[in-house]
Amino acid sequence: MNNVITEQLTAAGRQIEHDSFAIVDAEAGPHHYTAEQWQVVRRIIHASADFEFNGLTRFSEQAVSAGVQALLRGAPIVADVEMICVGLSGPRLQHFGVVARQFIADSDVIDQARQAGSTRALQAMRKARSLGLLDGGIVAVGNAPTALLEVVRMIEHDHLQPALVIGMPVGFVSAAESKLTLSRVQQVPWLLIEGRKGGSTLVVAALHALLALAEARQASA
């Protein structure tokens, strides 16, 4: 009987996932990642079938450890879009008492964005901070560069202290630039994908990898 909450629920599903990871390991070629970092990169490749993420994925020092520790203490996850929250496994989050939140469709966020001439994503991150969810939480951005840039601004100018920032917005306007800006942050740990590639699916993959690492650490304690 399988007792690992962060694996597939059926034997057939687990075998497919394990076989997929084995193929990724065999075909990915050499890499410079630590064993724990590779667990994250491997899941991103598994979710996208894109081996370029072996190299495009970057970690600040202690990023994986910080993310795992945050999950073990039940820190909230604040996403820029609903897709991330929907994609995360409910049972895996519940196992650690973690709640994933997003505010981009809230009426007050929309009103603030219209009044300020800004984006909903930016205002959603400001709302998350006002609710006390960003300090000590995990910020997960897969779609909106403006959300990531606002988080970086709050870190650098307002002394915001998230446990981890996952920066993977995809696209052509400010996506690569927002991640480059994040890569210069020294105050908090971060995990990002360089360039234009990214997306909510990859953020979910990274978070599921961190959840699996958290469960493994929990089991060995």
C-alpha positions in Angstrom: 0.0 0.0 0.0 1.3 3.4 -0.9 1.6 5.8 2.0 3.4 8.6 0.2 1.0 11.5 -0.1 3.1 13.3 -2.7 3.0 10.4 -5.2 0.2 9.3 -7.6 -2.7 7.5 -5.9 -2.6 4.3 -8.0 0.1 1.8 -8.7 -0.3 2.3 -12.4 0.0 6.1 -12.0 3.1 5.8 -9.8 4.8 3.5 -12.3 4.1 5.9 -15.2 5.5 8.8 -13.2 8.6 6.8 -12.1 9.3 5.6 -15.6 8.9 9.2 -16.9 11.4 10.5 -14.3 13.8 7.7 -15.3 13.6 8.8 -18.9 14.2 12.4 -17.9 17.3 11.4 -15.9 18.6 9.3 -18.8 18.1 11.9 -21.5 18.8 15.2 -19.7 22.6 15.0 -19.9 25.0 16.5 -17.4 23.9 19.3 -15.1 25.2 21.4 -12.3 22.3 21.1 -9.9 22.4 19.6 -6.4 20.4 16.4 -5.8 17.5 18.4 -4.2 17.6 21.1 -6.9 17.4 18.3 -9.6 14.2 17.0 -8.1 12.7 20.4 -8.9 14.2 20.7 -12.4 13.3 17.1 -13.2 9.6 17.7 -12.4 9.6 20.9 -14.5 11.0 18.9 -17.5 8.5 16.1 -16.8 5.7 18.7 -16.9 6.8 20.3 -20.1 8.9 17.7 -22.0 11.4 20.5 -22.5 15.0 19.7 -21.7 16.0 23.3 -22.0 14.9 23.8 -18.4 18.1 21.9 -17.5 20.1 25.1 -17.5 17.3 27.7 -17.6 16.2 26.9 -14.1 18.1 28.9 -11.5 18.1 28.8 -7.7 19.5 31.2 -5.1 21.5 29.7 -2.3 19.2 27.9 0.2 16.1 28.3 -2.1 15.1 24.6 -1.9 15.7 24.4 1.8 13.8 27.6 2.5 10.8 26.4 0.4 10.8 23.0 2.1 11.0 24.6 5.6 8.1 26.9 4.7 5.9 24.1 3.6 6.7 22.0 6.7 5.5 24.9 8.9 2.3 25.3 6.8 3.2 28.7 5.3 0.7 30.0 2.8 1.2 30.0 -1.0 0.2 33.2 -2.8 -0.2 32.8 -6.5 -0.6 35.4 -9.2 -3.4 33.4 -11.0 -6.0 30.9 -10.1 -4.5 28.3 -12.5 -1.7 27.6 -10.0 -4.1 27.1 -7.1 -6.3 24.8 -9.1 -3.3 22.8 -10.4 -1.9 22.1 -6.9 -2.9 18.8 -5.3 -5.4 19.4 -2.5 -4.4 16.3 -0.5 -0.7 17.3 -0.7 -1.4 20.8 0.5 -3.7 19.5 3.3 -1.1 17.1 4.5 1.1 20.1 5.5 -1.8 22.5 6.4 -0.9 24.7 3.5 -3.5 27.0 1.8 -2.9 28.4 -1.7 -4.5 31.8 -2.3 -4.9 34.2 -5.3 -6.8 37.5 -5.5 -6.6 38.6 -9.1 -10.4 38.3 -9.7 -11.5 40.0 -6.5 -13.7 43.0 -7.2 -11.7 45.3 -4.9 -8.5 44.3 -6.8 -10.1 45.1 -10.1 -11.3 48.5 -8.8 -7.9 49.4 -7.5 -6.2 48.4 -10.8 -8.7 50.6 -12.8 -8.3 53.6 -10.5 -4.5 53.3 -10.4 -4.1 52.5 -14.1 -2.1 49.4 -13.1 -2.6 45.7 -13.5 -4.8 43.4 -11.4 -1.8 41.2 -10.7 0.1 44.1 -9.1 -2.8 45.0 -6.9 -3.5 41.4 -6.0 0.0 41.2 -4.5 -0.6 44.4 -2.6 -3.8 42.9 -1.2 -2.0 39.7 -0.2 0.5 41.7 1.7 -2.2 43.7 3.5 -3.6 40.4 4.6 -0.3 39.3 6.0 0.2 36.5 3.6 3.5 37.5 1.9 5.8 37.8 4.9 6.9 34.2 5.6 4.8 32.9 2.7 5.7 31.4 -0.7 5.1 33.7 -3.6 4.3 31.8 -6.8 4.2 33.7 -10.1 3.7 31.9 -13.4 1.9 34.4 -15.5 2.2 38.1 -14.6 5.5 39.9 -14.7 3.9 42.9 -13.0 3.2 40.7 -10.0 6.8 39.6 -9.8 8.1 43.1 -10.2 5.8 44.4 -7.5 7.0 41.7 -5.1 10.6 42.6 -5.8 9.8 46.2 -5.2 8.3 45.4 -1.8 11.3 43.3 -0.9 13.8 46.0 -1.8 11.8 49.1 -0.6 9.3 47.9 2.0 11.4 45.1 3.7 9.0 42.4 2.7 10.4 38.9 3.7 8.7 36.0 1.8 10.1 32.6 2.6 10.6 31.9 -1.1 9.8 33.7 -4.4 9.1 31.4 -7.4 9.4 33.6 -10.5 8.3 31.9 -13.7 6.1 34.3 -15.7 5.8 33.4 -19.3 5.6 35.8 -22.2 7.1 38.6 -24.3 6.4 41.8 -22.3 8.7 42.1 -19.3 8.7 38.4 -18.6 12.4 37.9 -19.0 13.2 41.3 -17.5 11.1 40.6 -14.3 13.1 37.4 -13.8 16.4 39.1 -14.3 15.3 41.6 -11.7 14.5 38.8 -9.3 17.9 37.2 -9.9 19.6 40.2 -8.4 17.6 40.0 -5.1 19.8 39.0 -2.2 17.4 39.6 0.7 15.2 36.5 0.2 15.6 33.1 -1.5 14.2 32.7 -5.0 13.7 30.1 -7.8 13.3 31.2 -11.4 13.3 30.2 -15.0 15.4 32.5 -17.2 14.1 34.1 -20.4 10.6 34.1 -21.9 9.7 30.5 -21.0 7.7 29.7 -17.9 4.1 29.4 -17.0 1.7 28.3 -14.2 2.2 24.6 -15.0 5.9 24.9 -14.3 5.2 26.7 -11.0 2.9 23.8 -10.0 5.6 21.3 -10.9 8.2 23.1 -8.8 5.8 23.3 -5.9 4.9 19.6 -6.1 8.7 18.8 -6.1 9.1 20.9 -3.0 6.1 19.2 -1.4 7.7 15.8 -2.1 11.0 16.9 -0.6 9.2 18.2 2.4 7.5 14.9 2.9 10.8 13.0 2.5 12.3 15.3 5.1 9.3 14.8 7.4 9.6 11.0 7.1 13.3 11.0 7.9 12.9 13.3 11.0 
